[in-house]
Amino acid sequence: MEKKKVVVGMSGGVDSSVAAWLLKEQGYDVIGVTMQIWQEEEKDDQEENGGCCGLSAVEDARRVAASLEIPYYVMNFRQDFKERVIDYFIGEYQQGRTPNPCIACNRYVKWEALLKRSLDIGADYIATGHYARIDQLENGRYAVRTSQTAAKDQTYALYNLTQEQLSRTKMPVGDYTKEEIRKMAEKIGLRIADKPDSQDICFVPDGDYASYIEANSVKKIEPGNFVLSDGTVVGQHRGIIHYTVGQRKGLGLSLGHPVFVLEIRPETNEVVVGSNEESMSHYVRANQVNFMSVEDLPEKRRVWAKIRYNHKGAWCIVEKTGEDEILCTFEEPQRAITPGQAVVLYEGEYVLGGGTIIGDE
């Protein structure tokens, strides 16, 4: 019987390298691929920046593929990445929202573009080093399941994958803890066993989002007013791209008590600030909904929900309020409901679905 062919997205890091080894051990015909998504920049900058997008990633991944004795290729996805991730990232900040570029990259680049290219070359599956699992449920649908290790669980950023994408994906790392994965890398002699995990947004390695947006946008960023909820002007801000809902530090305001960003109004170029109490809400409204473990949501359900990647989660009642809109009513008020971020819904270990936050009630 012919072996099933799987294309593994290799970043040169520990997780994707061990994923390739595990799949080879399981009897798959494994091909390693690094997705070339970095834009035209100075070679020195790329090597210094590294991360999952840098040139150093290619060298590390090529070395790993050679040691695993699997074929290895670099595929160019620059245009997909620019349109689907970078342009989206810049546009969202300019509209006063806080995007999650990793979710967009997962759905439209790592899966949609890579999967299509992989199927075109005769592969049956793609695979990644994400800490998550994929199961087919009794109802026939595929769903992402939380990984063995809660500390590394990456299901939040995967809620937007389609049924077709899930049916063609392997995530072997999700069955293990990070410690176990590093031990495997050492056991099989991978030089990258102690390589640190990549952090932050790969195309903004210094974390200065505002400077990146200003350097890569033709739109001029204008200063404007900080206002209270009643419209009282309390100071001047540097431009809305410098702020996100829930932010407390770096506002440069001295009002005698801590204040938080409550809302960003691009139409009037205002940043609304207020107390911690004002930043709390029971409600999260979201659109661009993707249901995963279920086809639809005909009635209200009590689910566990996360409103940002590092949110520990909380109980809420979710209901559909439109063809492409859901409302989550939390049992306890949540802080900093941030437009542009995702709300991801869980039933037990499985992702029910999620959507893009458009605001609170």
N, C-alpha and C positions, 0 to 999 in steps of 0.2 A: 504494500500500500504506500502511495506517495506521501511524503511528509507534508504537513500543512506549513505554509510559508508565512512568517510574521516579520514585519518591519518594526524595529525597535527605535524609537526616538532617543538618541544618545546625546547627552549634554556634556559628557566627559566627567560627570559626577558619580558618586558612589551608587546612588539609587538606580539610575538607568543602566549603569554598567552591570550591577548584580541582576537586574531584571533580564538583561540579555543572556547572562550566564544561566539563570534559572530556567528560562525558556528553552535554551539549548539542552539542558539536562532533562527537560520534560519531553524531548524528542522533536521539537520544532526545527524547521529549516529557518535559521535566524539571519536577518540582514540588518546591519547597523546603519542608521542614517542620522546625520546632524543637520538640523534645519538652519540654513543660513538666513537669518532674519535681521542681522545688524545692517544699518544703513552705511552708505559710503562715508567712512571717517578715516582719520589718520591711523595707520597701523599701530603706532605707539599707544594711542589712546585705547584702541581695542584690546591690546595685550595687557595694558594696565587695568582696564575695567574688568576683563575676564567675565565671570558670571556664566549664565547659561547661553549667552549670545556672543561672547568674545571669541577671538581667534584662538586663544589658548584652549577653549573648549574643544575645538576641532582636533588639535594635537593630542589632547588627553583621550578623546573618544577614539581617534585613529589607533593610538597605542593599545587601548583596551581591546578594540576589535581584532587587532593583530594577535594579541595574546589569547583571545578566545577562539581564534582561527575562524572568524566569520567575515563575509564580505562587508565593505564599508563604503558609504557614499556621502557626499555633501550635496544637499538639494537646496536650490535657491528659492526662498519664499519671501524675499525682501518686499516685493510689491504688495503681497497679501498682508504682510505685517504692517506696512506703512498705512494702508487703507483701513484695515480692520482694527488695528490696535493704536498706532500713534495718532492718526487723524481723529479717531474717536476720543482718545484720551485728552487731546488738546481741546476739541470741540466741547466736551462735557464740562471741563473746568471753566471755559469761557461762558457757558450757560449757567454757571453757579452750582453745578452738580459735582459730586466726588465720584469719579469712575473707578471700576475695578478692572484694570487692563488684563490681569491674568485670566479672568473669566472670559473676556472677549477673545484672548489669544487661544485659550483651550478650545472654545467652540468653533471658531472660524479659521484658525491657522493650524494648531496642533492636531485637530481632528478633521475638520472639513477639507482643508487643502492637503494635508499629509495623507489622509485616508484615500482621497481621490487619486493622488499620485501613486500610492502604494498598490491600490487595486489595479491601476493601469499597468503596473509592471508584474502583475500576476500574484500579488500577495493575497492571503486570506484574511489576515488580521494586521492591526497595528498594536503596539504595546508601548507603555510608558513606565517610568519609575515612580508614579504617584502612590502615596499611602492611602489607598482606597481599594475596594473590591467591587466586582460586578457580578450580580446573580440574575438568573431568569426566575421570576416569581411564578407562583401557581396560576396567576391570571394570564401568564404568557408574556408579560412585559418584562423588560430589563430594567434594573435599577442599580444605582450606585449604593454600596453598603460601606459603613464606616470601617476603618482599618483596625488592625489588632491593637494599635497604639494610639490612644486618644491624644497624646501630646503632639503627634505628627499628622493627625488626620487631615486629609486634604479634600474631603468630599464637598465642602462649601463651594470651592471654585469649580466644581464639576457638575453642578445642578442643571446646567443648560444644555447638556449633551442630548442628542436625539436617540430614538430607539435604534435606528440603523447604525449610528456611530457606536452605541453601546454593544450591539450584537457582534461588532467586528473588532472589539477591543479586549486586550489582555492587560491586567495590572497585577503581576505576580508579587510585587513587593508588599502589597496590602495585607498579606497573611503573616507578616513578620514585624518585629519591633525594629527600631533604628539600630539598636545595639546588635541585634542578630544580623542585620544587613551588613554592618561594618565588619563583624566577625567573618562573615562569608567572603567579603572582599579581601580580607587578610588571608584567609585560608586558600583562596585561589590565586593569591599572589598579585593582586592588582595594586599598582603603585599609588592609586588614588584613594586607598582605604581610609586615610586620615584627612582627605581633602574637606575643607569646611563647606557647609551647606551654603548655597547662594542666598542672598538676602535682598530685600527691597525689590523695586521695579527694575528689571534688567536693563532697560534703555535709559534709565536715569540713575546711574550707579552712585552718584553723590547724594541722592535723595532730595535735591533742590528742584522740586517740580516746577515752581514758578519761573525760575531762570530758564529751565528747559523750554517751557511753553513760550516765553518771551522770545527766545532765540530761534524758535521754529514756527513762529506764527507771524503773519503779516498784519494781524489785527493789533492795534495799539491798546495797551492795557492802561486805563485811566484811573486815577485815584477818585475816591468818592467819600460819602458820609457813613460813619457808624451811627446807627439810630437805635433808640429803644422801641419797644412794641407800639408805643403810642405816637411814634414819629419824632420824638425829641432827638435832636442831633447832639451827640456826645463826643464826637471826634472825627478825624479823617483817616480813612484806610488807604492802603497802597495799591489797591486793585483787587477785584474779587477773586482772582486766581490764587491769591496768597492765603485764602481762608477755606475752612471746611466746617460744616455744622458740628457743634460739640466742642470746637477748639477753645481753649482757655489761655494758653501761653502764646506769647508773641503778638498780642493785640496792641500793645503800647497804650493801653487806656488806664487812667488812674481815677477810678470812681469811688474808691474807699471800700470796695468789696469786690470779690471775684465775679467776673462776668464771662459768659460763654456765648459763642456764636449760635444764634437760634435759627437764622434764615439768611439766605443770600438772594438778593433781588437784582438779577442782571438788567431787567427793564428800566430800573431807576438807578442802577449802580450803587445800591445800598447794601450794607451788611448790618443785619439786625442782631443786637446783643441783649442779654438779659441774665437773670439769675439761674442757678442750677435747677430750681423748682420749675421754672418756665421751660427748661430744656427736656423735661420728662413728659412722656405721652403713653397712653394705653394703646394707641392705634398706629398701624402701619398700612399704608395703601401702596399697592404695587401693580405694575403692568408688565408687558412683554413676558407673559407667564409661560413657563415650560413645566408641564406635568410629566413626571417620570414613572413612578411606581403605579400610577393610575392614569387612565385615559382622560378623565375629566373629574370634576368635583361637583356632583349634583346637590350635595347638602353640606351643612356646616360640619367641621371636624375639629376635634381638639388635638393639636399637634405641638411638637417641640420645634422652636424656630430660632434661627440665628440671624441677626441683622447686620453683622459684619464678621470678617474672617476670625478675629480674635474674641468675639462675643461668646460667652460661655453657654448662651442659649436660655430660653424661657418658654413657659407654656402659653399658648394662645388658642383662640378659636378662629379658624380660617373659613372664609366663605367667598364665593364668587359674587362680584357686584356688577359684572359686565362681561361681555364676550372675551375680553382680554384684560380683566382687572380682578384683583383679589383684595380683601380687607382682612387684616389680622388684628384681633382684639386681644391684647395681652392681659393676663390675670394680674400682673404687677406692672406698674409703669416702667417704661424703658427710656434710657437716656440717649439723646442725640440721634433721632431718626433722620438719617442722612440720604437725601435724594441722590440717586446715581449708584448707591451701593445695592447689594442684593439682599433680599430676605429669602432664606432657604429653610424649607419645611421638612421635618423628619417624623417618620412613624417608626418607633423602635430604632433599629440600626439602618433603616433604609431611607433614602431621599424620596419624599413624596413629590417634590417639585420646588419651584421658586419663581421669583420675578424681580424686576428692577424697582426699587423704592421710588415713589413719586412724591411722598410726603406723609404726614400724619393726618388725622381726620380734620 
